[in-house]
Amino acid sequence: MTLETAEQSALKRSIAATLVVGASGVGFGILSGSLSIAFDGMFSVVDAAMTGMALLVSRLIARQTSGRFQMGFWHLEPIVLLFNGGLLTLLSAYAFVNAVATLLSGGRALEFGWAIAYAAVIVAICLAMFLIGRRQNREIRSELLALDVKGWAMAGLITAALLAAFMIAALLQGGAYEHWTPYVDPAVLAVLTLCLVPVPLRTVFEALKEIFLVAPPELDIRVRTIVAETVRRHGYADVRTYVAKVGRSRMMELHFVVPIDHPRQTLADFDRVREEIGAAIGGSPRDRWLTVAFTADEKWVD
């Protein structure tokens, strides 16, 4: 099984599990009267839709190029990440506002038996999907799958916190603090959204960097180090480097200035230099857009 096929298989499994979790959340949210469970279910439904988009992008990337998209489909990956992170950020913000409004209006009573049963089952599902996805992505190394694993982690943390809060609130019933139980559900939802919203926000910022072709510092330093050694070893006059990361691809343009009287200027010589540079950079060739150009006139690199 290729890495692309493994990635698509993992995403398909995640979509199926997420739809089950989302439908369960909406249903149990209605039965128990819990805003936080309903939010958890909607979060899962949105996540399933985003994972479906990720699966489509994964299939397109596997095709590499087409007649209309001759530069490949890598650019779609950060767009999906941006849309996913932005949507989850907006959903979290809406849930927080809703939770605060419910707190100010006196809280919300709910059926803790249904809520505890739901939370226990969903925590187990989320933990299993998180562990399976993380183990697979150690080999696949897909940003789309990494985002999916992060989504399962977020969903699991949300539901685990809900489970703890519901169990504590259930213990308070019939006691001196029973009047506080209506505030448990919206209070937990407000705290969770505040704690978790940095995760999709971080995804948004990272996606924007790739969309705007911001040079990754690690890749920039690595390429500069490699070409500096190439200039020294082959006696070139100068070099210009341009790097960017878009999704799983690394895009690199290297322009060497060769002295006019350089003794080795055949095409075979230049091709050997290209091979050396490609081997030094490493990584999967299909996820690397490497352009190595040579010129004797510095006007072409300024």
C-alpha positions as CSV (number, residue, x, y, z in Angstrom):
1,M,0.0,0.0,0.0
2,T,1.4,3.4,-1.0
3,L,1.6,6.3,1.4
4,E,-1.1,8.1,-0.6
5,T,-3.5,5.1,-0.4
6,A,-2.8,4.7,3.3
7,E,-3.5,8.4,3.9
8,Q,-6.9,8.1,2.0
9,S,-7.8,5.0,3.9
10,A,-7.1,6.6,7.2
11,L,-9.2,9.7,6.3
12,K,-12.1,7.5,5.1
13,R,-12.1,5.7,8.4
14,S,-12.0,9.0,10.3
15,I,-15.0,10.3,8.3
16,A,-17.1,7.3,9.2
17,A,-16.2,7.5,12.9
18,T,-16.7,11.2,13.0
19,L,-20.2,11.0,11.5
20,V,-21.1,8.4,14.1
21,V,-19.8,10.7,16.9
22,G,-21.5,13.8,15.4
23,A,-24.9,12.1,15.0
24,S,-24.7,10.7,18.5
25,G,-23.8,14.1,19.9
26,V,-26.7,15.9,18.3
27,G,-29.1,13.1,19.4
28,F,-27.9,12.9,23.0
29,G,-27.7,16.7,23.2
30,I,-31.4,16.9,22.4
31,L,-32.3,14.1,24.9
32,S,-30.2,15.5,27.8
33,G,-30.8,19.2,27.0
34,S,-27.1,19.8,27.0
35,L,-25.6,22.7,25.0
36,S,-22.1,21.4,25.4
37,I,-23.0,17.9,24.1
38,A,-24.8,19.5,21.1
39,F,-21.7,21.6,20.5
40,D,-19.6,18.5,20.7
41,G,-21.8,16.9,18.1
42,M,-21.7,19.8,15.8
43,F,-18.0,20.1,16.2
44,S,-17.7,16.5,15.0
45,V,-20.1,17.0,12.0
46,V,-18.0,20.0,10.9
47,D,-14.8,18.0,11.4
48,A,-16.3,15.2,9.2
49,A,-17.0,17.6,6.4
50,M,-13.5,19.0,6.6
51,T,-12.0,15.6,6.6
52,G,-14.0,14.8,3.4
53,M,-12.4,17.8,1.8
54,A,-9.0,16.7,3.0
55,L,-9.6,13.3,1.4
56,L,-10.5,15.0,-1.9
57,V,-7.3,17.1,-1.8
58,S,-5.3,14.0,-0.9
59,R,-6.5,12.3,-4.1
60,L,-5.8,15.3,-6.2
61,I,-2.2,15.6,-4.8
62,A,-1.6,11.9,-5.7
63,R,-2.3,12.8,-9.3
64,Q,0.5,15.3,-9.1
65,T,-0.5,17.5,-12.2
66,S,-3.2,17.9,-14.8
67,G,-3.6,19.9,-18.0
68,R,-5.2,22.8,-16.1
69,F,-3.2,22.6,-12.9
70,Q,0.3,22.1,-14.3
71,M,2.0,23.2,-11.1
72,G,0.3,20.5,-9.1
73,F,-2.4,20.5,-6.4
74,W,-0.2,21.2,-3.4
75,H,-1.7,24.7,-3.0
76,L,-5.1,23.2,-2.1
77,E,-3.7,21.7,1.1
78,P,-3.2,25.0,3.0
79,I,-6.5,26.3,1.7
80,V,-8.3,23.4,3.2
81,L,-6.4,23.8,6.5
82,L,-7.3,27.5,6.5
83,F,-11.0,26.8,5.9
84,N,-11.0,24.1,8.5
85,G,-9.3,26.1,11.2
86,G,-11.3,29.2,10.5
87,L,-14.6,27.3,10.6
88,L,-13.7,25.6,13.9
89,T,-12.6,29.0,15.3
90,L,-16.0,30.6,14.4
91,L,-17.9,27.6,15.8
92,S,-15.9,27.8,19.1
93,A,-16.5,31.6,19.3
94,Y,-20.3,31.1,18.8
95,A,-20.4,28.3,21.4
96,F,-18.6,30.6,23.9
97,V,-21.1,33.5,23.4
98,N,-24.0,31.0,23.7
99,A,-22.5,29.6,26.9
100,V,-22.1,33.0,28.5
101,A,-25.7,34.0,27.5
102,T,-27.0,30.8,29.1
103,L,-25.0,31.5,32.3
104,L,-26.4,35.0,32.6
105,S,-30.0,33.7,32.1
106,G,-29.8,31.3,35.0
107,G,-28.2,28.2,33.5
108,R,-29.8,25.2,32.0
109,A,-31.1,22.0,33.6
110,L,-30.1,18.7,32.0
111,E,-30.5,14.9,32.4
112,F,-27.1,13.8,33.7
113,G,-27.7,10.1,33.1
114,W,-27.9,10.5,29.3
115,A,-25.0,13.0,29.4
116,I,-22.6,10.7,31.3
117,A,-23.4,7.7,29.1
118,Y,-22.8,9.7,26.0
119,A,-19.5,11.2,27.2
120,A,-18.1,7.9,28.3
121,V,-18.7,6.2,25.0
122,I,-17.4,9.1,22.9
123,V,-14.2,9.5,25.0
124,A,-13.4,5.9,24.2
125,I,-14.0,6.4,20.5
126,C,-11.9,9.6,20.4
127,L,-9.0,8.0,22.2
128,A,-9.0,5.0,19.9
129,M,-9.1,7.2,16.7
130,F,-6.4,9.5,18.1
131,L,-4.0,6.6,18.9
132,I,-4.6,4.8,15.6
133,G,-4.2,8.0,13.5
134,R,-1.1,9.2,15.3
135,R,0.6,5.8,14.8
136,Q,-0.2,5.7,11.1
137,N,1.0,9.3,10.5
138,R,4.4,8.5,11.9
139,E,5.0,6.8,8.6
140,I,2.7,8.7,6.3
141,R,3.7,12.2,7.6
142,S,0.6,13.9,6.2
143,E,-0.4,17.4,7.3
144,L,-4.0,16.6,6.5
145,L,-3.9,13.5,8.6
146,A,-2.0,15.4,11.4
147,L,-4.9,17.9,11.4
148,D,-7.4,15.0,11.6
149,V,-5.5,13.5,14.6
150,K,-5.5,16.9,16.2
151,G,-9.2,17.1,15.7
152,W,-9.7,13.8,17.5
153,A,-7.5,15.0,20.4
154,M,-9.6,18.1,20.7
155,A,-12.9,16.2,20.6
156,G,-11.6,13.7,23.2
157,L,-10.5,16.5,25.5
158,I,-13.8,18.3,25.2
159,T,-15.8,15.1,25.9
160,A,-13.5,14.0,28.8
161,A,-14.0,17.4,30.5
162,L,-17.7,17.1,29.9
163,L,-17.7,13.6,31.5
164,A,-15.9,14.8,34.6
165,A,-18.2,17.9,35.0
166,F,-21.3,15.8,34.5
167,M,-20.2,13.2,37.1
168,I,-19.4,15.9,39.6
169,A,-22.8,17.6,39.0
170,A,-24.6,14.3,39.3
171,L,-23.0,13.8,42.7
172,L,-24.2,17.3,43.8
173,Q,-27.8,16.5,43.1
174,G,-29.9,16.1,46.2
175,G,-27.3,18.0,48.3
176,A,-26.8,21.5,49.6
177,Y,-25.2,22.6,46.2
178,E,-27.9,21.3,43.9
179,H,-28.9,24.8,42.9
180,W,-25.5,25.1,41.1
181,T,-26.1,22.2,38.8
182,P,-27.9,24.2,36.0
183,Y,-24.7,26.2,35.6
184,V,-22.4,23.2,35.1
185,D,-23.2,22.6,31.4
186,P,-22.7,26.2,30.1
187,A,-19.8,26.9,32.4
188,V,-17.9,23.8,31.1
189,L,-18.7,24.8,27.5
190,A,-17.4,28.4,28.1
191,V,-14.1,27.1,29.6
192,L,-13.6,24.5,27.0
193,T,-14.0,26.9,24.0
194,L,-11.6,29.4,25.6
195,C,-9.0,26.7,26.1
196,L,-9.4,25.0,22.7
197,V,-9.8,27.9,20.4
198,P,-5.9,28.5,20.1
199,V,-5.6,25.1,18.4
200,P,-7.6,26.0,15.2
201,L,-6.2,29.5,15.4
202,R,-2.7,28.1,15.2
203,T,-3.8,26.1,12.1
204,V,-5.1,29.2,10.5
205,F,-1.8,31.1,11.0
206,E,0.3,28.2,9.7
207,A,-1.9,27.9,6.7
208,L,-1.7,31.6,6.0
209,K,2.1,31.4,6.0
210,E,2.0,28.7,3.3
211,I,-0.6,30.6,1.2
212,F,1.5,33.7,1.3
213,L,4.7,31.7,0.5
214,V,6.5,32.7,3.7
215,A,9.9,31.0,3.6
216,P,10.2,28.4,6.4
217,P,13.4,29.3,8.4
218,E,14.5,25.6,8.7
219,L,14.2,25.0,5.0
220,D,15.8,28.3,4.1
221,I,18.9,27.6,6.3
222,R,19.3,24.1,5.0
223,V,19.2,25.1,1.4
224,R,21.5,28.1,2.0
225,T,24.0,25.7,3.7
226,I,23.9,23.2,0.8
227,V,24.3,25.8,-2.0
228,A,27.1,27.6,-0.1
229,E,29.0,24.3,-0.1
230,T,28.2,23.8,-3.8
231,V,29.5,27.3,-4.6
232,R,32.7,26.6,-2.7
233,R,33.3,23.1,-4.1
234,H,32.6,24.0,-7.8
235,G,34.1,27.5,-7.8
236,Y,30.9,29.4,-8.8
237,A,30.8,33.2,-8.4
238,D,27.5,33.5,-6.5
239,V,24.0,32.0,-5.9
240,R,20.5,33.1,-5.2
241,T,18.0,30.9,-3.3
242,Y,14.2,31.1,-3.1
243,V,12.3,28.6,-1.0
244,A,8.7,28.1,0.2
245,K,6.6,25.4,1.7
246,V,3.0,24.7,0.4
247,G,1.3,21.8,2.0
248,R,3.5,18.8,1.9
249,S,5.6,20.2,-1.0
250,R,8.9,22.1,-0.7
251,M,9.5,24.6,-3.5
252,M,13.1,25.6,-4.2
253,E,14.6,27.8,-6.9
254,L,18.4,28.0,-7.0
255,H,20.2,30.3,-9.4
256,F,24.0,29.9,-9.7
257,V,26.3,32.5,-11.3
258,V,29.1,30.7,-13.2
259,P,32.3,32.6,-14.1
260,I,32.7,33.0,-17.9
261,D,36.1,31.2,-17.7
262,H,34.9,28.3,-15.6
263,P,36.5,25.1,-16.9
264,R,33.5,22.8,-16.5
265,Q,30.4,24.2,-18.2
266,T,28.9,21.3,-20.2
267,L,25.3,20.3,-19.7
268,A,26.5,17.0,-18.2
269,D,28.5,19.0,-15.6
270,F,25.5,21.0,-14.6
271,D,23.2,18.0,-14.4
272,R,25.7,16.3,-12.0
273,V,25.5,19.4,-9.8
274,R,21.7,19.2,-9.9
275,E,21.9,15.5,-8.8
276,E,24.2,16.4,-5.9
277,I,21.9,19.2,-4.7
278,G,18.8,17.0,-4.9
279,A,20.5,14.2,-3.0
280,A,21.7,16.6,-0.3
281,I,18.2,18.1,0.2
282,G,16.6,14.7,0.4
283,G,13.0,14.0,0.9
284,S,10.4,12.5,-1.5
285,P,11.1,13.7,-5.1
286,R,7.4,13.8,-5.8
287,D,6.8,16.3,-3.0
288,R,9.8,18.5,-4.1
289,W,9.7,21.2,-6.7
290,L,13.4,21.9,-7.4
291,T,14.7,24.3,-10.0
292,V,18.4,24.7,-10.4
293,A,19.5,27.3,-13.0
294,F,23.0,28.4,-14.2
295,T,24.0,31.7,-15.8
296,A,27.1,33.7,-16.5
297,D,25.2,37.0,-16.4
298,E,24.3,38.3,-13.0
299,K,21.4,40.3,-14.4
300,W,19.4,37.1,-14.5
301,V,19.5,36.5,-10.8
302,D,19.0,40.1,-9.5
